[in-house]
Amino acid sequence: MNTLADIHYFPRGDLVHTVHQALGSGLTHAITMFAARRMGKTLFVRNDLVPAAEAWGWRACYIDLWVRRDHPEVALVEELEAAARPKGLLSKAIKPDKVTAKTAYAGSGVHAEWTKTGAQADLQGRLRTAMQNLAQASNKPVLLILDEFQTLAAGMHEDFVACFRASMLELQPKLKLFFTGSSRDALNEMFRKRRAPLFDAALSLPLPQLGNDFVANRAHIFAQMTGRKVDQVELASVFERIARVPLYLNQIILHMVVGITSDPWDGLRRWQHEIGETGLREQWLRLKPIDRIILQHLATHQPESLFSTDFSAMVTDRLEEKNACNPQRVQTAVNRLVKNLVLAPKGEKGEYEIEDRALATYLARGSIPAH
């Protein structure tokens, strides 16, 4: 089911103003914004920030690294080259990294091979050139927006990140940067723990959660679409129940429209049924037993730490195995769930949350079977 976001986008004018003030002040030239998936950061960038930057007299360049997350370094370089290239100019052919020639003389095979001086070094050179060309293409300031930038944390070459940082600093203040990310763990790795942290002087700007003004706007849209009124207090309670995820409230509104109901709780039940039948149940059944125990524990907000001896004892009892579970085994399971984007670190050591809030909501309802 489609959402209302593309038809009725809810603008974040105050946030745009904050970004403009920060980047226009000269005190910082880079902003990082973390927000969990489905909270609307990409919609904000595309619907608010890019048009605003053009209105400020800046050139906006938007690159989504999540689309090509298997090869983020190559994706970043190629997208920068395309953005810096004058319109109508075809891309320059890239020479192969390796050339092989064979010949034969007097019955003996002679094999010769030439390898370019480091494909990674060449990629870094292309990165520097593309960033310079983008910044120098016009007299306008350039706002480079990199969505899901933390995908570079999974790259194989730390030197590439250092090269990006050096080029970024060299081109300030002409080049301004806006980075978004949805993985706290990867962002921490990217921004703080590497030997050349990218954002020492960058402003960390959270994406504010939408509140009652968003709920009132959705209620107004529902009335426009159906001619019926909805209780805004009840709709706000439903919004709170789904952890204030705007995408989910949009979907619930649509369920209310097609279900011919004005009851937000009925819309919530219909939405929960659909998400359970269209993937969550199958996802749940594919999980290991220890993974399910961890998720149920987090979804029901139990106070015990995942890495306490009490929690390990509880896992041992529920698994009904001969070998006792220990915190190390729990940590292995948690690491696997983080890697698979099921869990996300909360920022404090040892604290995690369910990444997919639809899954968290569904588990809290107790609807997914254990077997």
Secondary structure, 3 states (H helix, E strand, C coil): CCCCCCCCCCCCHHHHHHHHHHHHCCCCCEEEEECCCCCCHHHHHHHHHHHHHHHCCCEEEEEEHHHHCCCHHHHHHHHHHHHHCCCCCCCCCCCCCEEEEEEEECCEEEEEEEECCCHHHHHHHHHHHHHHHHHHCCCCCEEEEEECHHHHHHCCCHHHHHHHHHHHHHCCCCEEEEEEECCHHHHHHHHHHCCCCCCCCCEECCCCCCCHHHHHHHHHHHHHHHCCCCCHHHHHHHHHHCCCCHHHHHHHHHHHHHCCCCCHHHHHHHHHHHHHHHHHHHHHHHCCHHHHHHHHHHHCCCCCCCCCHHHHHHHHHHHCCCCCCCHHHHHHHHHHHHHCCCEEECCCCCCEEECCHHHHHHHHHCCCCCC
